[in-house]
Amino acid sequence: MTASASELEDEIAHLRDLDLRGLRARWHSVFRRKAPDHLPRHLLYRMIAYRLQAERLGDLDRDTQRFLDRVATGTRNGDELPAKGDHRHGLQPGTILVREWDGKSQCVTVLDQGFAWNGTTYRSLTEIAFAITGTRWSGPRFFGLRSRAEEPA
């Protein structure tokens, strides 16, 4: 075992001995912000330990992170892949999106592949937003699935 691996094990072992107050202080030094008040001791411990390991040994690659995000947002038990639908926004087939535009309610149904609006199937919410407004919109933003601050630069 290398010296850095041994140091990491010692540091994680030390975390086990900390009380809630000590873990909150350690959280602040690791994450550079106050620990969330609602997190119990066992979650603080695990999250700090994970971060320390990721910093020293490397974190998950991007593809693995995306896969885990998909699994986490689309399953009931966490042990199955999401059903077909719009995984980027966590929408499942059968979901109905409603947006008022120009004094009228616009209803869109999420399908297995695509979206239905006014008897026509579209590949994206952006296409529907354009059909409704006649101008270019981010479909997810138009339907309230994403705020301006969350959009990629």
C-alpha positions as CSV (number, residue, x, y, z in Angstrom):
1,M,0.0,0.0,0.0
2,T,1.4,3.4,-0.9
3,A,1.8,6.2,1.6
4,S,-1.0,8.3,0.1
5,A,-3.4,5.4,0.2
6,S,-2.5,4.8,3.8
7,E,-3.0,8.4,4.6
8,L,-6.4,8.4,2.9
9,E,-7.5,5.3,4.9
10,D,-6.3,7.1,8.1
11,E,-8.2,10.2,7.2
12,I,-11.5,8.3,6.5
13,A,-11.0,6.3,9.7
14,H,-10.7,9.6,11.5
15,L,-14.0,10.7,10.0
16,R,-15.8,7.8,11.6
17,D,-14.8,9.1,15.0
18,L,-16.2,12.6,14.4
19,D,-19.6,13.6,15.9
20,L,-22.1,15.6,13.9
21,R,-20.5,18.9,14.7
22,G,-17.1,17.6,13.7
23,L,-18.4,16.3,10.4
24,R,-20.1,19.6,9.7
25,A,-16.7,21.4,10.2
26,R,-14.9,18.9,8.0
27,W,-17.6,19.3,5.4
28,H,-16.9,23.0,5.4
29,S,-13.2,22.5,4.8
30,V,-13.7,19.9,2.0
31,F,-16.6,21.5,0.1
32,R,-15.9,25.2,1.0
33,R,-19.5,25.8,2.1
34,K,-21.7,25.1,5.1
35,A,-23.1,21.5,5.4
36,P,-26.8,21.2,4.6
37,D,-28.7,21.2,7.8
38,H,-31.0,18.3,6.8
39,L,-28.2,15.8,6.2
40,P,-27.7,13.2,9.0
41,R,-24.3,12.2,10.3
42,H,-24.1,9.0,8.2
43,L,-24.7,10.8,4.9
44,L,-22.2,13.6,5.8
45,Y,-19.6,10.9,6.6
46,R,-20.2,9.1,3.3
47,M,-20.2,12.2,1.2
48,I,-17.0,13.5,2.7
49,A,-15.3,10.2,2.4
50,Y,-16.4,9.9,-1.3
51,R,-15.1,13.4,-2.1
52,L,-11.7,12.7,-0.4
53,Q,-11.3,9.5,-2.4
54,A,-12.4,11.2,-5.7
55,E,-9.9,14.0,-5.2
56,R,-7.0,11.6,-4.5
57,L,-7.8,8.6,-6.6
58,G,-9.9,10.1,-9.4
59,D,-13.7,10.5,-9.8
60,L,-16.0,8.6,-12.1
61,D,-15.7,9.2,-15.8
62,R,-18.3,11.3,-17.6
63,D,-20.1,8.4,-19.3
64,T,-20.5,6.6,-16.0
65,Q,-21.8,9.7,-14.3
66,R,-24.4,10.2,-17.1
67,F,-25.5,6.6,-16.9
68,L,-25.9,6.8,-13.1
69,D,-27.9,10.1,-13.5
70,R,-30.2,8.3,-16.0
71,V,-30.7,5.4,-13.7
72,A,-31.4,7.6,-10.7
73,T,-33.9,9.8,-12.4
74,G,-35.9,7.1,-14.2
75,T,-36.3,4.2,-11.9
76,R,-38.4,3.3,-8.9
77,N,-36.0,0.9,-7.3
78,G,-32.7,2.1,-8.6
79,D,-32.0,-1.3,-10.2
80,E,-33.5,-0.8,-13.6
81,L,-32.9,1.5,-16.6
82,P,-35.5,4.2,-17.2
83,A,-38.4,3.6,-19.5
84,K,-38.3,5.2,-22.9
85,G,-39.2,8.8,-22.9
86,D,-37.4,12.1,-22.7
87,H,-34.6,11.2,-20.2
88,R,-32.9,14.6,-20.4
89,H,-35.8,16.1,-18.5
90,G,-37.1,13.1,-16.5
91,L,-40.3,12.9,-18.5
92,Q,-42.1,9.5,-18.8
93,P,-44.5,8.5,-21.6
94,G,-48.0,9.7,-20.7
95,T,-46.8,12.9,-19.0
96,I,-48.9,15.9,-20.1
97,L,-47.2,19.3,-20.3
98,V,-49.5,22.4,-20.2
99,R,-48.4,25.9,-21.1
100,E,-50.7,28.9,-21.6
101,W,-49.8,30.9,-24.7
102,D,-51.8,33.8,-26.2
103,G,-54.7,33.1,-23.8
104,K,-55.0,29.4,-24.8
105,S,-53.8,26.3,-23.0
106,Q,-51.4,24.2,-25.0
107,C,-51.3,20.5,-24.0
108,V,-48.4,18.3,-25.1
109,T,-48.3,14.5,-24.3
110,V,-44.9,12.8,-23.9
111,L,-44.7,9.7,-26.1
112,D,-42.3,6.7,-26.1
113,Q,-40.5,8.5,-28.9
114,G,-41.3,12.2,-29.3
115,F,-44.2,14.4,-28.3
116,A,-47.9,14.8,-29.4
117,W,-49.5,18.2,-29.9
118,N,-52.7,19.1,-31.8
119,G,-52.9,15.6,-33.4
120,T,-49.3,15.7,-34.7
121,T,-46.2,13.9,-33.4
122,Y,-43.0,16.0,-33.0
123,R,-39.4,14.9,-32.3
124,S,-38.7,17.7,-29.8
125,L,-40.3,20.2,-27.5
126,T,-38.4,22.9,-29.4
127,E,-40.3,22.0,-32.6
128,I,-43.6,22.3,-30.7
129,A,-42.6,25.6,-29.1
130,F,-41.9,27.0,-32.6
131,A,-45.2,25.7,-34.0
132,I,-47.1,27.4,-31.2
133,T,-45.3,30.7,-31.1
134,G,-43.8,31.1,-34.6
135,T,-40.4,32.0,-33.0
136,R,-37.4,30.1,-31.9
137,W,-37.6,29.0,-28.3
138,S,-35.9,26.4,-26.2
139,G,-38.6,23.8,-25.9
140,P,-37.7,22.7,-22.4
141,R,-37.6,26.3,-21.3
142,F,-40.9,27.2,-23.0
143,F,-42.6,24.4,-21.1
144,G,-41.0,25.3,-17.8
145,L,-38.6,22.3,-17.5
146,R,-35.5,24.5,-17.4
147,S,-34.8,28.0,-16.2
148,R,-32.5,30.4,-18.1
149,A,-29.8,29.9,-15.5
150,E,-29.8,26.1,-16.1
151,E,-29.3,26.3,-19.8
152,P,-25.9,25.4,-21.1
153,A,-23.7,28.3,-22.2
